[in-house]
Structures are given as C-alpha cells and as structure tokens.
Amino acid sequence: AGEYLVPDVLRPGLTLVLVGTAPSRISAAARAYYANPGNKFWRTLHAVGLTPCLLDPQEYARLPDFGIGLTDVAKRHSGVDAALPAHAFAPDELRGKLRRYRPGLVAFTSKRGAAETLGVPTARLPYGPQPQALEGAELWVLPSTSPLAHSHFVLEPWQALAARVAELRREQPAPIRP
C-alpha cells in the first residue's frame, strides 16, 4: 500500500474536510500540506475566515481546532495533477474515510481531485456547492490555490464555502461543558 507522504488530519465531528489531489513535491519533502510558498491555500483560509489566524504549513495539525480536516485523493504520490498516474488515485479509500469520520461538508481543493473521486469529467464540475452528496456530506468544489492554477483562481467559491461553514457551525449544538 505504501506510506502516506503527508498524514491525514481527520477525526470525528469536523465541520469541513478539505480534499487535495496529491501533495506537491515541495509539500511531500516538507511533510506538510500546501507547503509551496507560492500556494495560496493558507492565506486563502485566513482571508475568508475559515481560520482566525494565518497558519504556517507546518502547523497543519492545528486545523481540527477550527473544525477542519485535511486529506488527499492520492496520498502516496506527489507532483502536479497532470503528471499523476491513474493508479495514484484512491477514491474508494477517501470514501471510506468520509464514511468513518462523517464530516458535515467535503470540499475538493481542485476539480481534478473531485473528478477522479466522482468519476465525471472536470468540465462537468462547476465551482461551489454540488447537487449530489458524497458519503452523506455536502459536497463542494473549489478553485485550486496551486501556483500552477494562479490564472484561474477566484476567491468567491472559497468565500461562499466559508459562509456555509459558519452557518453549519451556528447550527451545531455547543459541546456540553462539565
């Protein structure tokens, strides 16, 4: 099966799980998510209010404190989406994790990861909320924050996602304190 290049950040009770395609070579080497300094992921999370502060890629394990988890469709390969071999993708493994941890919302951080998981062409996937659920979770597709996707990046779907996450957080019962 092979070792994950960057460990999953998953646990029960998460509002949102962000699903990347595969770690970049830089992220794999750093063993941290979205570690390329040119990647807008961490700045975007903070800009839209999903995190209250700007996190460093090495702090990725703090995300569950904000109700957010991280994983990838291809956990054992690194590189740019276009260069990944077909066998790199493990959509069934991803689906199993979503069934196990049951997040309220799942958002793919690129169309490629979503397309590989759903078995549909990227052209059929608009950004934003999708009509179908994925393993019981509300499903979203977001523009990639990768430097390679810079010319296609728009913040609006990320802002809409953050608004939806805030709504779900308000609906969740507060944990009972002893």
Salt bridges, closest charged atoms under 4 A:
ASP8 OD1 - LYS75 NZ 2.91
ASP8 OD2 - LYS97 NZ 2.80
GLU59 OE2 - ARG62 NH1 3.00
ASP72 OD2 - LYS75 NZ 3.64
GLU93 OE1 - ARG76 NH1 2.99
GLU93 OE2 - LYS97 NZ 3.98
GLU116 OE2 - ARG112 NE 2.84
GLU135 OE2 - ARG95 NH1 3.08
GLU135 OE2 - ARG99 NH1 3.20
GLU138 OE1 - ARG164 NH2 2.79
GLU167 OE2 - ARG164 NH1 2.65
